Structure formats: structure tokens, C-alpha cells
Amino acid sequence: MATRLDPNLKNELEEFGVKDLEKCYQCGLCTGVCPLSSNDDPFPRKMVRYAQMGLKDKLIASPEPWLCYYCGECSDFCPREANPGETMMALRRYLTAQYDWTGISKRFYTSHVFEIFSVIGFALLIGLGFLLFAGSNPDMQQARLSTFVETHVIEYLDILMAVVLSAFLLSNVYRMIKFQMGDLLQKVPLSMYMSEVKELILHFLTQKRFSECSDKRMWYIHLLIMTSYTLVFLLVVGLLSGIGGRLPAFQTDEVRSFFHIYNLIGYYATFGLLFGTSYAMIGRIRKNRAIYQFSHATDWMFLILLWLTALTGILIHIFRVIGGDGMPAATYIVYTLHLMVAVPMLVLEVPFAKWSHLAYRPVTIVVTNVKKKYENSIKFSTPAASDESQSA
């Protein structure tokens, strides 16, 4: 079947932040210096070429943007200053929008107005909910969250949010797998996918491929932020509540000891988010590295929301334990602000934006491995291959 060219692809990609495609003359130096590129997965050069030629179908089916972790080395060595690393980052935004069947990702990435007002709208909706339904007579002598808003209400809403966000994310992940696997999706046996479960977990938890980049510092920062906001997600949606009862992780009247497991998790997540996001924001202000030269509006939104989530979260803890009986009014106000930041971040970022990368990257690695295994099994099971094997 002939490959179709889309003459509007370049203009479409520009909406997602792709710049300077015309500067690239395909010298291949970016691919040569990339520590993660290989003969089987040559990037960024191939992706830039697809974009230049308007090969939309090939681009959507490509796993390479998710195999890149944007260490910036390709951009540092580019003789034409075409910034291929930023192109790969922008392509991830574009692909995220292609996988999302709702169209929310595309609007979030291409409309600053939609991005800002969707975050503010969700925040105001959460604030209005507290204003209308929070306890009319909260304990003002001691900070007790159960008198401000009933624990079971937050718990049910957490479960609902977890189910809805997971449904959106998993459906988008499935669409990504369909694009990347193509006709092979129905041919590959389930056992091949199951054999890669360990790799899926390994790459999700450790971001192992990123550690293979030349600059290990960026891997440390990325891993710190990733593990921290994953823990925040687990805490906020109540997925860690099974350790000690009904929703003890996020809303409780008990002031726990410093070394309680939930406090230790919270301290780690707070440090990781505040340090990691501050490092990234300072870098973007200074523009002292290739990866910080160009900042999309959604990059800033992601970092700011994470930073505010961590800050308000630790302030709740401080206000609850300070002065013995705590600071009830301050605790209730900051608790409301915390959810006004955290909930919009989760609702928008998990299935439709930056957080979805946590799923797309390891799943792509699994899909890529499975495709190679299946193609090799077919190649070595053909009659010609068997004849060659016997003659040898």
C-alpha cells in the first residue's frame, strides 16, 4: 500500500511546539551521538524526516519519541541548531493528542486559553464544593478534618476519580498499542506480552533507559520527581489506604509520629517535588541547558501545579502539629487550597498530558520488544530459514 503524505502535518506539528524543521538537512549527527539510539530505532533523525515529509501515519505508529528521554545531547551537537531534542519533546505532545480519543489533550496542548481556564475551572469547582458541602461547624479548638468534611465523602470521590482517570488513561494506552502494533496486534500471542511484564515494571519504577544517557544528573532529577508525584497520586486517590484502614493516608484526625510510614512517604514526596520542580524551573528561567531552551506553556503548568501541591501538602502537616492543638482555621483553608491544586492536576495531567508519559514510555518499550520477538520468531520459522538451518 502506498504511503500517504499529509501536506498539513508540519503546520499541525507547529501547534504542539515543533520548531526549525527546515533547518535540519539530515546529516545524522543527532542519531550518531544519542546514547539511546540504535540501528533498529534510529532517532531523532528518522522522526525529523517523517515530520519534514508529512508522513503522518508513520509518525503516529512510531515508538521512537517514547524511547527518547531528552537528555539534550543531540541538540548540543546539532551543527544547524535545529534542536532535534525539542522536536522529539513536541512530538510526544502531538502523539499524546493522537492517542486521546476525547480531544482534550489536543486542546490542552494547543490552546493556552483552554489550558488555563480548565485548570482554574476545576480549581473553582473544588472550592465551590467545599464552600457548599464542607462542615458548617468545624472544630476550631483542634484541627480535625473529619469535622470539616466527612472522611467517607472524600474516600468515595477518590475512588471515583481513580476509576475514571484509569479508564481514560488505559483506553488511550490501548490506542497507542494499536497504532504501534498495527496488523500484528491480533497475531502476537498473549504469552509474548506476558513475558515482558517484568520489563514493564522495571522501566516504570526505575526509568532505566534514562540512566543510560550520558548525563546521569538529569536521570536522578527525573527519577526523584517521578517517584514523588507517583506517591502523591497514590496518596490522593487513596490507593495506599489499605495499609492501615479507610483512607488514613490523606485525611485523618490523628497526628502521627514523625517516623510513621505515611509521614515518611509524605516527606520524601514533598522534598522530591519541591527540589525537583524548583531545579527544573530555575533551569528554564536561566536556559542553561539545551532541554531548558524552549519551554511550552504546559511544561510550566505541570511544574507549577506539582510545586504548589507539595507546598500546600506540607503546610497542612505543619499547621496540624504546630502548637500542640494545631492551627484549625489555617489547616482547613490550606486543605481546601491543596485539593484545589491537586485535583485539577490529576484530572488533566494523568490521562491527557505529562503524567500519561509514565504509562506510554514503559508500555512502548514492551511493545517494541514484543514486535522484535514476534518478527524474529516468524523469520526463523519460515521454510527457507529451516532449510538454511539444516544445510548448516
Secondary structure, 3 states (H helix, E strand, C coil): CCCCCCCCHHHHHHCCCCCCHHHCCCCCHHHHHCCCCCCCCCCCHHHHHHHHHCCHHHHHCCCHHHHCCCCCHHHHHCCCCCCHHHHHHHHHHHHHHHHCCCCHHHHHHHCHHHHHHHHHHHHHHHHHHHHHHCCCCCCCCCCCHHHHCCHHHHHHHHHHHHHHHHHHHHHHHHHHHHHHHHHHHHCCCHHHHHCCHHHHHHHHHHCHHHHHCCCHHHHHHHHHHHHHHHHHHHHHCCCCHHHCCCCCCCCCCCCCCCCCHHHHHHHHHHHHHHHHHHHHHHHHHHCCCHHHCCCCHHHHHHHHHHHHHHHHHHHHHHHHHCCCCCCHHHHHHHHHHHHHHHHHHHHHHHHHCHHHHHHHHHHHHHHHHHHHHHHHHHHCCCHHHHHHHHHC
